[in-house]
Amino acid sequence: MTDYSFDTLQVHAGTEPDPATGARQVPIYQTTAYVFKDAEHAARLFNLQEVGYIYSRLTNPTVSALANRVAALEGGVGAVCCSSGHAAQIMALFPLMMPGCNIIASTRLYGGTITQFSQTIKRFGWSAKFVDFDDLEALEAAVDDNTRAIFCESISNPGGYVTDLPAVSAVTDKVGLPLIVDNTLASPYLCRPIEHGATLVVHSATKYLTGNGTVTGGVIVDSGKFNWSASGKFPSLSEPEPAYHGLKFHEALGPMAYTFHSIAIGLRDLGMTMNPQGAHYTLMGIETLSLRMDKHVANAKTVAAWLEADPRIDYVTYAGLESSPWHERANRVCPKGAGALFTVAVKGGYDACVKLVNNLKLFSHVANLGDARSLIIHSASTTHRQLTEAQQVAAGAAPNVVRLSIGIENAADLIADLDQALAVATA
Ligand SMILES: *Cc1c(COP(=O)(O)O)cnc(C)c1O
């Protein structure tokens, strides 16, 4: 199956006609538990000697179909679906971390992720150090004996900045740590982080994978390439795990160790499970992922170029524009397009931004992105409100900028809407 091209995989990977009924589309297995053939069968399932269904907190046929499809699209060996993108991030760190461990994270992240990493994970005894990932020396210098992972976004929210994944993965290889890439804004159609050296890929399926604002979900994909036993830093994977009757996951399961650990311990004990109905909607969304992403990118280029030429605008951050300092990097890291999310600095600052948001008719003012509909938000007064102004500026969410998520409507209609609202905002 993995020999097929992306357009074929997005429709077929991970699914077959339903073995019980022949149903061509993946049914919603709205079910909790699965009958064991006999006591032996049950024992083999619980020992991970045989793969099968036990209880839907761990695995469910509809959710597994989605996991397998996303793994195929990202070029990974396995995947785990979670209840949200934020759940996927905690779940991604869980097999790697112990109290006292830290991660090195990019300063350019989704606002909620900065809060999750700078505040909430402290409750687990974990911590994060934030570094500008364009400063590779600073990145390497931040690593200490307790560092267990390096985390960044391929294309970052809100500015549409592109991370130099090949350069960052050269550093993570050198220091022997896993690189986790949040690929939400690019989707596997525009960027395949594993090909650039990522160990794990995380997604908020809430965004482009589903593509229409109907689901809250997340996915973790494992490349299967990291040697969890080499450094002794990942005992939950390399040593006998007391939470799973002493199983040595890496020794027993090889490249599938991380995926099985995430299901058998992560989902079992943290319970951040995706529901079958949500998985079904995301599977439907993914069938048209490449078509939608091409249209998102084409529209984003047209709208960003129009805004950049408009005298009411200070600057546009879209990496798809030739004027962007990230343009060359975007062509290398995400050759099919730099996504459809960017920020716009409006002359007139904070007040003009608020008026712009209030006067748009087609764009919706919401805290979401990656919808078929075009969306806008003033990050400084909403998603990035919890941050200091210095953190807002570092994250690309300064008070004078709005963030646009360009949808798949007609680009001329989007421009007309921005034109009339800018006229009011800057009058
Ligand atoms: C939305 C988002 C998240 C969080 O995902 P949820 O599904 O809302 O929990 C994480 N990373 C990025 C880049 C996002 O856009």
Ligand as a Chemical Component Dictionary entry (heavy atoms), coordinates in Angstrom:
data_LIG
# 
_chem_comp.id                   LIG 
_chem_comp.type                 NON-POLYMER 
_chem_comp.pdbx_formal_charge   0 
_chem_comp.three_letter_code    LIG 
# 
loop_
_chem_comp_atom.comp_id 
_chem_comp_atom.atom_id 
_chem_comp_atom.alt_atom_id 
_chem_comp_atom.type_symbol 
_chem_comp_atom.charge 
_chem_comp_atom.model_Cartn_x 
_chem_comp_atom.model_Cartn_y 
_chem_comp_atom.model_Cartn_z 
_chem_comp_atom.pdbx_ordinal 
LIG C1 C1 C 0 -4.821 23.727 17.414 1  
LIG C2 C2 C 0 -3.411 23.361 17.537 2  
LIG C3 C3 C 0 -2.981 22.525 18.580 3  
LIG C4 C4 C 0 -3.906 22.003 19.642 4  
LIG O1 O1 O 0 -4.845 21.129 19.070 5  
LIG P1 P1 P 0 -6.321 20.884 19.713 6  
LIG O2 O2 O 0 -6.906 19.874 18.794 7  
LIG O3 O3 O 0 -7.017 22.198 19.721 8  
LIG O4 O4 O 0 -6.071 20.376 21.104 9  
LIG C5 C5 C 0 -1.647 22.200 18.630 10 
LIG N1 N1 N 0 -0.785 22.659 17.721 11 
LIG C6 C6 C 0 -1.161 23.467 16.715 12 
LIG C7 C7 C 0 -0.151 23.949 15.728 13 
LIG C8 C8 C 0 -2.486 23.842 16.588 14 
LIG O5 O5 O 0 -2.866 24.651 15.584 15 
# 
loop_
_chem_comp_bond.comp_id 
_chem_comp_bond.atom_id_1 
_chem_comp_bond.atom_id_2 
_chem_comp_bond.value_order 
_chem_comp_bond.pdbx_ordinal 
LIG C1 C2 SING 1  
LIG C2 C3 SING 2  
LIG C2 C8 DOUB 3  
LIG C3 C4 SING 4  
LIG C3 C5 DOUB 5  
LIG C4 O1 SING 6  
LIG O1 P1 SING 7  
LIG P1 O2 DOUB 8  
LIG P1 O3 SING 9  
LIG P1 O4 SING 10 
LIG C5 N1 SING 11 
LIG N1 C6 DOUB 12 
LIG C6 C7 SING 13 
LIG C6 C8 SING 14 
LIG C8 O5 SING 15 
# 
